[in-house]
Amino acid sequence: MTDELSEDELPVTRQSNAKEDRHFVTALARGLEILSCFRSGEKMLGNQELADRAKLPKSTVSRLTYTLTKLGYLQYVDEAGKYRLGTASLALGSAMLSKLDIRQYARPYMQEVADFSHATVSLGMRDRLSMIYVENCRSQAALTLRLDVGARIPIALTAMGRAYLAETSNAERNDILDRVRELDETNWPAIREGVMRSVEEYHRLGCCTSFGDWQRDVNAIAVAFRPTNGSSILSINCGGPAFNLSSDFLLNEVKPRLLDLVERLRRL
């Protein structure tokens, strides 16, 4: 018996890679897919939950989790019969964050904008179809979004993700949107309309917006930029509960401060 799956059994987002690139290592991709199933705030997942998220047979997932546990990337919790991220995975994430010097430079300026707006200001990077928070600042106001470093938000529905899509190349944007469409054909027309509107307003207003598009009661604006050192595109947003953070306030009062912050980071 072989451990390999047929092409039809590969997750949708991996099939095209496997077919087009003979150097693509499917087994490695599946292992990384398992690790990426863990979300911020989730401590443990079982094999069935991992199989559902990775779109892989449970038997394949069982072999992958066994291997990842042996290597220290997962830890098995006997009492729960589930897995949590192991120290090897945490070491990778910590090493990556420690190299992002821009986080330390940005933090005091981000905090200023957060305090002014009584909202949350976050710095994020793209991971496939998500944006991941790598830095986060909150005001002392009680009503702010409770999203921490490591949190994932959808790239096509959020201001942070749409700013990234507006800043990147047409080729990369189209590739990302093709994969978004594959995963959500039903809502695709509305998703595409929101993204195209955001790309247009990015050039017109200097920022992207998401006023109730991701979550009905959340408003946010965002700007993306390419650091002058050639690093990957970063995106920075300001958002919070809609009843406490109006679209007019974000565009008229917060946007100039956010643009000034981004210009500081771009020069760095």
Stockholm file with secondary structure:
# STOCKHOLM 1.0

chainA/1-268         MTDELSEDELPVTRQSNAKEDRHFVTALARGLEILSCFRSGEKMLGNQELADRAKLPKSTVSRLTYTLTKLGYLQYVDEAGKYRLGTASLALGSAMLSKLDIRQYARPYMQEVADFSHATVSLGMRDRLSMIYVENCRSQAALTLRLDVGARIPIALTAMGRAYLAETSNAERNDILDRVRELDETNWPAIREGVMRSVEEYHRLGCCTSFGDWQRDVNAIAVAFRPTNGSSILSINCGGPAFNLSSDFLLNEVKPRLLDLVERLRRL
#=GR chainA/1-268 SS CCSCCCGGGSCHHHHHHHHHCTTCCHHHHHHHHHHHTCCTTCCCBCHHHHHHHHTCCHHHHHHHHHHHHHTTSEEEETTTTEEEECHHHHHHHHHHHHTCHHHHHHHHHHHHHHHHHTSEEEEEEEETTEEEEEEEEECSSSCCCCCCTTCEEETTTSHHHHHHHHHSCHHHHHHHHHHHHHHCTTTHHHHHHHHHHHHHHHHHHSSEEEESSSSTTEEEEEEEECCTTCCCCEEEEEEEETTTSCHHHIIIIIHHHHHHHHHHHHHC
#=GC SS_cons         CCSCCCGGGSCHHHHHHHHHCTTCCHHHHHHHHHHHTCCTTCCCBCHHHHHHHHTCCHHHHHHHHHHHHHTTSEEEETTTTEEEECHHHHHHHHHHHHTCHHHHHHHHHHHHHHHHHTSEEEEEEEETTEEEEEEEEECSSSCCCCCCTTCEEETTTSHHHHHHHHHSCHHHHHHHHHHHHHHCTTTHHHHHHHHHHHHHHHHHHSSEEEESSSSTTEEEEEEEECCTTCCCCEEEEEEEETTTSCHHHIIIIIHHHHHHHHHHHHHC
//
